Amino acid sequence: MKKLRVGTCELCERDNVQLTVHHLTPREEGGAHLEKALLCIPCHKQIHALYTNVELAIRLDTIPRLKDDEQIKKYIKWIRKQPSQTLIKTKKSKEKRSKSSRF
C-alpha cells in the first residue's frame, strides 16, 4: 500500500485522508493494468481483511459493487463518523481467516 496524497476516499467519501491505490481486480488475479481506486488507508485495509482476492476479482471489482456489499456497508456507515486522521485497528473476518486456512 503506497501512500499517495491527501484527498477524498472513493469508498467512504471522507475528505482530507491519506490515499492509497487499490487495484479493483487484485494484481494476483490479473489486475495489474486494470482499473484502480483511491482509498483511504482504513478502507483499503478493511477490504483486504473482509474479502479474498478471488472474491474481489469475481464480484467486487468496482466501487459501486463494493459499496453495495452488506459487509462493507456497515463499515462505511461507521467509518464516515470517524475523524479523518483516526488510526483504525483492522482484523481479518472470521470467514476470511477460515477460507485462508483451507488453502
N, C-alpha and C positions, 0 to 999 in steps of 0.2 A: 504494500500500500504506500504509494509515493504521495507525499503531501504536495499539493499544487499551489493553491492560493486561497484567499478568503472570498466567500460568496454565498450563494443560496443553494442548499441541498435540493436535488431534483426529487428526492423521495419524501422527506419530511417537510420540505419547503421552509426550514428555518434559515434566517439571514445571518450574515456575519459569522459563518462557521468555516473551519479549515476543510477544504475539499480534497477528495481523492478520486482517482479514476477507477470506476467499476466496469469491468467487461460484462455486458449484459449476457453474452454467451461466454462462459469461462474459457480462458485460454486453453486449459486442459481438454476442453470439448470442442476445440477448433475455432474459438472466438477471438484469436489474437488480432485479426484485422477487421472484425465486425464492430457493430455499434457499441458505444461506451456511454456511461452516465457519470456525472459529477455528484458524488455523495459525500456527506459529512462522515467523519471517522466512525461515530457511533452507529449510524445506519449501515455503513459498509460492513462493520464487524458483525452487526446483528443479522444481516442477510446470510453471511457465511456461517454463523452459528446455528441458524434455523434450517438451512437448506443444503443439500449436497450439490455438487457441481452438476451432476446429471439432472437433478430437479430444476436447477436454474436454466440449464440449456434447453430442456424439453418444454417446460411450461411457464417459466418465469423470466422470459428473455426480453421483456420490455418494462418500462416504468409503470404504465397502466396495469399490466398484469401483476406486477409486484404489489402495487397499491391495492389491488382488488383481492389479494390473498388474505384469508382470515387471520393467519398467524401474524403477519406483518402489520395488518390494520390496527391491532391492539397496541402494538409497539409504537406505530406512528402517532396514534392518539396520545399516548403517554409522552413521547419524546418532544412533541410540539410544545408541551408545557414546561420543558426544561430550559434553563438559560443556555445560550449558545456555547459558552465556554465550560460547561459542566462536563467532567470526565465520567463516563459511564462504564460500569463493570459489565462485561458480557460473558455469558456462559452458553455452552452448546446445549441445545434442547435435548431432552432425554431420547426423543425419537431419532435425532441425528446421531447421537452417541451410539445407540444400539445399531443403527444402519452401518456406521463406520466400523464397528467391531465385528460385523458379519463378514467383511471382505478381507 
